[in-house]
Amino acid sequence: MKRFLHLMGWRANATSHLEKWLSAIGALCAIAVIYAVTHWLLPSEAALWVVASMGASAVLLFAVPHGALSQPWAVLGGQVLSALVGVTCQKLLPDHPFTPALAVGIAILVMHYARCIHPPGGATALAAVSGGPAIAALGFHYVLSPVLLNVVLILAVAVLFNGLFPWRRYPAPLARLPEAPRLPSGPAPEDLYHALRKMDSFIDVQFDDLLKILQLAQRHAQSQRLGLDDILLGACYSNAQSGNAWAVRQVIDDHPGKRTRQDQLIYKVVAGAGKGNTGSCRRQDLLNWAAHAVIAQGDGWVRVTPQDSASNALLRQLKGETPRP
């Protein structure tokens, strides 16, 4: 089941309940305005198509306000250019069975080259072709009203609503730009940019957001640094290295009641490079090697406090899952 959920894209969601509710309330306000204006300009049957397209835009603008697909040019260019493509295809190939597919395909191509990928644009292009007589009768007027008008309205609501909350400021450049992390052991901003280029795929994340995530992660890592008193009997420690250098060691014996730099302890490699081997070293040497304490969870390892790691080891021993040291 875990592998199936992973394949389906089921992931942990780190957003708070407040953030989820704000996303819903923001979209509610925006669509209320769009719905009113659209039904004032168009018959209800035609209006449903436009509202559906803008509803998809609302998900991006209010649930993912800092995403690359949600920025003003992506919304404006994606919607308007796609509307132009859809109307043009309908004019050139009216009522042809292939016209809807052609309109969506060309719309995606145009959005790529115009650097304004916005998924709801595909729905806007499709609506121009298969939206019925009311949409077809508008011709190129469809691009200006309702599409352009609705885009201006939804962007205005997004700027005003998201601007009320410091962490949701929209567009993304209005948010405070994070300072570039300067830890010598961590990747530089240029390395992140290189990694994005090597992926050769459209990633819905702003470069500044990546820097902020890296900065927060490194601050958290600094706050979790281990001390001599954190090297505990039974606890497991990871060196946090990448590739074949990664390993997890468990302390299986130490000097009772003594936690100095020079006292000796015995460890066992329980995962990664050298798994199954045992060794001995000074407490200070293990402290220098270890990045953080971990416990086994499923098929992997997660970071915890040394106390939690030691308690987990004791619990497993009591259950007979691991031998006592």
C-alpha positions as CSV (number, residue, x, y, z in Angstrom):
1,M,0.0,0.0,0.0
2,K,2.9,2.4,0.8
3,R,4.4,1.8,-2.6
4,F,1.1,2.3,-4.3
5,L,0.5,5.6,-2.5
6,H,4.0,6.7,-3.4
7,L,3.4,5.9,-7.0
8,M,0.1,7.8,-6.9
9,G,1.8,10.9,-5.6
10,W,0.5,10.8,-2.0
11,R,2.8,13.0,0.0
12,A,2.9,14.5,3.5
13,N,1.3,18.0,3.7
14,A,3.2,20.5,5.9
15,T,0.7,23.4,5.6
16,S,-1.2,24.4,8.7
17,H,-5.0,24.4,9.2
18,L,-4.9,28.2,9.0
19,E,-3.2,28.1,5.6
20,K,-5.7,25.6,4.2
21,W,-8.7,27.7,5.4
22,L,-7.1,30.9,4.0
23,S,-6.7,29.2,0.6
24,A,-10.4,28.2,0.6
25,I,-11.6,31.7,1.7
26,G,-9.5,33.5,-0.8
27,A,-10.7,31.3,-3.7
28,L,-14.3,31.8,-2.5
29,C,-13.9,35.6,-2.6
30,A,-12.3,35.5,-6.1
31,I,-14.8,33.2,-7.7
32,A,-17.7,35.1,-6.2
33,V,-16.5,38.2,-8.1
34,I,-15.7,36.3,-11.3
35,Y,-19.0,34.4,-11.2
36,A,-21.0,37.7,-10.8
37,V,-19.2,39.5,-13.6
38,T,-19.3,36.5,-16.0
39,H,-23.0,35.9,-15.6
40,W,-23.7,39.5,-16.1
41,L,-21.8,39.4,-19.5
42,L,-22.8,35.9,-20.7
43,P,-25.7,33.6,-20.8
44,S,-25.5,31.0,-18.0
45,E,-24.6,28.1,-20.3
46,A,-21.6,29.8,-21.7
47,A,-20.6,31.3,-18.4
48,L,-20.1,27.9,-16.9
49,W,-17.1,27.3,-19.1
50,V,-15.4,30.5,-18.2
51,V,-16.0,30.0,-14.5
52,A,-14.6,26.5,-14.6
53,S,-11.4,27.8,-16.1
54,M,-11.1,30.6,-13.6
55,G,-11.9,28.2,-10.8
56,A,-8.7,26.2,-11.8
57,S,-6.7,29.5,-11.7
58,A,-8.1,30.2,-8.2
59,V,-6.7,26.9,-6.9
60,L,-3.2,28.0,-8.0
61,L,-3.5,31.7,-6.9
62,F,-4.8,30.9,-3.4
63,A,-3.5,27.4,-2.6
64,V,-0.1,27.9,-4.2
65,P,0.4,31.7,-4.4
66,H,4.2,31.4,-4.6
67,G,4.3,28.8,-7.3
68,A,5.7,29.5,-10.7
69,L,2.4,28.6,-12.4
70,S,0.6,31.1,-10.2
71,Q,2.5,34.3,-10.9
72,P,0.8,37.2,-12.7
73,W,2.4,36.8,-16.1
74,A,1.7,33.0,-16.0
75,V,-2.0,33.8,-15.3
76,L,-2.4,36.7,-17.7
77,G,-0.3,35.3,-20.5
78,G,-1.5,31.7,-20.1
79,Q,-5.2,32.7,-20.1
80,V,-5.2,35.4,-22.8
81,L,-2.8,33.7,-25.2
82,S,-4.7,30.4,-24.8
83,A,-8.0,32.2,-25.5
84,L,-6.4,33.7,-28.7
85,V,-5.3,30.3,-29.8
86,G,-8.7,28.7,-29.1
87,V,-10.6,31.4,-31.0
88,T,-8.2,31.3,-33.9
89,C,-8.5,27.5,-34.2
90,Q,-12.2,27.7,-34.1
91,K,-12.2,30.4,-36.9
92,L,-9.9,28.4,-39.1
93,L,-11.4,24.9,-38.5
94,P,-14.9,25.5,-37.2
95,D,-16.6,22.4,-35.8
96,H,-13.9,20.0,-36.9
97,P,-13.5,17.0,-34.7
98,F,-9.7,17.6,-34.4
99,T,-10.1,21.3,-33.5
100,P,-10.3,20.9,-29.7
101,A,-7.2,18.8,-29.5
102,L,-5.3,21.2,-31.8
103,A,-6.3,24.2,-29.8
104,V,-5.1,22.7,-26.5
105,G,-1.8,21.4,-28.0
106,I,-1.0,24.8,-29.7
107,A,-1.9,26.6,-26.5
108,I,0.6,24.6,-24.5
109,L,3.3,25.2,-27.1
110,V,2.6,29.0,-27.1
111,M,2.6,29.1,-23.3
112,H,6.0,27.3,-23.2
113,Y,7.7,29.8,-25.6
114,A,6.0,32.8,-23.9
115,R,7.2,31.5,-20.5
116,C,3.7,31.6,-19.0
117,I,2.7,28.0,-18.3
118,H,-0.7,28.1,-16.6
119,P,-2.7,24.8,-16.7
120,P,-6.1,26.5,-16.7
121,G,-5.1,28.1,-20.0
122,G,-5.7,24.7,-21.7
123,A,-9.3,24.8,-20.4
124,T,-9.7,28.4,-21.7
125,A,-8.5,27.3,-25.2
126,L,-10.8,24.3,-25.1
127,A,-13.8,26.4,-24.1
128,A,-13.3,28.7,-27.1
129,V,-13.7,25.7,-29.4
130,S,-16.3,23.6,-27.6
131,G,-18.1,26.1,-25.4
132,G,-21.2,26.2,-27.6
133,P,-22.9,28.8,-29.8
134,A,-22.7,31.5,-27.1
135,I,-19.0,31.4,-26.9
136,A,-18.5,31.0,-30.7
137,A,-20.7,34.0,-31.3
138,L,-18.3,36.2,-29.2
139,G,-15.4,35.6,-31.6
140,F,-12.2,37.4,-30.6
141,H,-14.3,39.5,-28.2
142,Y,-14.1,36.3,-26.0
143,V,-10.5,37.2,-25.4
144,L,-11.2,40.6,-24.0
145,S,-14.5,39.9,-22.2
146,P,-14.8,37.7,-20.3
147,V,-11.3,36.2,-20.3
148,L,-9.1,39.3,-19.9
149,L,-11.6,41.0,-17.6
150,N,-11.9,37.9,-15.4
151,V,-8.1,37.6,-15.3
152,V,-7.7,41.2,-14.1
153,L,-10.4,40.6,-11.5
154,I,-8.9,37.4,-10.1
155,L,-5.4,38.9,-10.0
156,A,-6.7,42.0,-8.1
157,V,-8.4,39.8,-5.5
158,A,-5.2,37.7,-5.2
159,V,-3.0,40.7,-4.6
160,L,-5.4,42.2,-2.1
161,F,-6.3,39.0,-0.2
162,N,-2.8,37.4,-0.1
163,G,-1.3,40.8,0.8
164,L,-3.2,40.8,4.1
165,F,-0.9,38.0,5.4
166,P,2.9,38.5,5.4
167,W,3.7,34.9,4.4
168,R,1.3,34.9,1.5
169,R,2.3,38.2,-0.2
170,Y,1.5,38.1,-3.9
171,P,3.2,38.2,-6.4
172,A,6.1,36.3,-5.0
173,P,8.7,39.1,-5.5
174,L,6.8,41.2,-3.0
175,A,7.8,38.7,-0.3
176,R,11.0,39.3,1.6
177,L,13.9,37.7,-0.3
178,P,15.9,35.3,1.9
179,E,19.6,35.8,2.5
180,A,21.6,33.3,0.6
181,P,22.8,30.5,2.8
182,R,26.6,30.7,3.4
183,L,27.4,27.5,5.2
184,P,30.6,26.1,3.6
185,S,29.3,22.5,3.7
186,G,26.0,23.3,2.0
187,P,25.1,23.9,-1.6
188,A,25.4,27.5,-2.9
189,P,22.5,29.2,-4.8
190,E,24.5,28.6,-8.0
191,D,24.4,24.9,-7.3
192,L,20.6,24.9,-6.9
193,Y,20.3,26.7,-10.2
194,H,22.6,24.2,-11.9
195,A,20.5,21.3,-10.4
196,L,17.3,22.9,-11.8
197,R,18.8,23.2,-15.2
198,K,20.0,19.5,-15.1
199,M,16.5,18.3,-14.4
200,D,15.4,19.7,-17.8
201,S,11.8,19.8,-16.8
202,F,9.3,22.5,-15.7
203,I,9.4,22.7,-11.9
204,D,6.6,24.6,-10.2
205,V,8.7,26.3,-7.6
206,Q,10.4,29.7,-7.5
207,F,14.2,29.9,-7.2
208,D,13.8,32.3,-4.2
209,D,11.5,29.7,-2.5
210,L,14.2,27.1,-2.9
211,L,16.7,29.4,-1.2
212,K,14.4,30.0,1.6
213,I,13.7,26.3,2.1
214,L,17.5,25.6,2.1
215,Q,18.0,28.4,4.6
216,L,15.4,27.2,7.0
217,A,16.7,23.6,6.7
218,Q,20.2,24.7,7.5
219,R,19.0,26.8,10.5
220,H,17.2,23.7,11.8
221,A,20.2,21.5,11.3
222,Q,22.4,24.0,13.2
223,S,19.9,24.0,16.1
224,Q,20.0,20.2,16.2
225,R,23.7,19.9,16.6
226,L,24.8,17.2,19.0
227,G,26.8,17.6,22.2
228,L,28.8,15.1,24.3
229,D,25.8,14.5,26.5
230,D,23.7,13.6,23.5
231,I,25.8,10.5,22.7
232,L,23.6,7.9,24.5
233,L,23.7,4.1,24.9
234,G,21.3,2.4,22.5
235,A,20.8,5.5,20.3
236,C,21.4,5.5,16.5
237,Y,23.3,8.2,14.7
238,S,23.6,9.1,11.0
239,N,26.5,10.8,9.3
240,A,24.1,12.5,6.9
241,Q,26.4,11.8,3.9
242,S,25.1,11.1,0.5
243,G,25.5,8.1,-1.7
244,N,27.6,5.2,-0.6
245,A,29.2,7.2,2.2
246,W,26.0,7.2,4.2
247,A,25.9,5.1,7.4
248,V,24.0,4.7,10.7
249,R,25.8,3.7,13.9
250,Q,24.3,2.5,17.1
251,V,26.0,2.8,20.4
252,I,26.0,-0.7,22.0
253,D,28.3,-0.1,24.9
254,D,29.8,2.8,26.8
255,H,31.4,3.7,30.2
256,P,28.5,3.8,32.7
257,G,28.1,7.2,34.3
258,K,30.9,8.8,32.3
259,R,30.5,11.1,29.3
260,T,33.9,12.8,28.7
261,R,35.6,13.4,25.4
262,Q,38.2,10.6,25.9
263,D,36.0,7.7,27.2
264,Q,35.7,4.8,24.9
265,L,32.4,3.4,23.5
266,I,31.5,0.6,21.2
267,Y,29.2,1.0,18.2
268,K,27.6,-1.2,15.5
269,V,26.9,-0.1,11.9
270,V,23.2,-0.9,11.5
271,A,22.7,0.7,8.1
272,G,24.6,2.0,5.1
273,A,28.3,1.6,4.4
274,G,29.8,-1.2,6.5
275,K,26.5,-2.5,7.8
276,G,27.0,-5.3,10.4
277,N,30.5,-4.2,11.4
278,T,31.4,-3.1,14.9
279,G,34.1,-0.7,16.1
280,S,35.2,1.4,19.0
281,C,36.2,5.0,19.3
282,R,36.3,8.0,21.7
283,R,33.0,9.7,22.4
284,Q,34.4,12.9,20.8
285,D,35.2,10.9,17.6
286,L,31.7,9.7,17.3
287,L,30.4,13.2,18.0
288,N,32.5,14.5,15.2
289,W,31.2,11.8,12.9
290,A,27.5,12.0,13.7
291,A,25.3,14.6,12.2
292,H,22.1,13.7,14.1
293,A,20.2,11.0,15.9
294,V,17.8,8.8,13.9
295,I,15.3,6.0,14.3
296,A,14.2,3.4,11.8
297,Q,10.8,4.2,10.2
298,G,9.4,1.9,7.5
299,D,12.1,1.4,4.9
300,G,14.1,4.5,5.9
301,W,15.4,6.6,8.8
302,V,14.1,9.8,10.3
303,R,15.8,12.4,12.5
304,V,14.8,12.5,16.2
305,T,16.3,13.6,19.5
306,P,19.0,11.3,21.0
307,Q,16.6,10.6,23.9
308,D,13.9,9.4,21.5
309,S,16.4,7.3,19.6
310,A,17.7,5.6,22.8
311,S,14.1,5.1,24.1
312,N,13.2,3.5,20.8
313,A,16.1,1.2,21.0
314,L,15.1,0.1,24.5
315,L,11.5,-0.5,23.5
316,R,12.6,-2.7,20.6
317,Q,14.8,-4.7,22.9
318,L,12.0,-5.2,25.4
319,K,9.8,-6.5,22.5
320,G,12.6,-8.8,21.4
321,E,13.1,-7.2,18.0
322,T,16.8,-6.5,18.6
323,P,19.3,-8.1,20.9
324,R,20.4,-6.4,24.0
325,P,23.9,-4.7,23.8
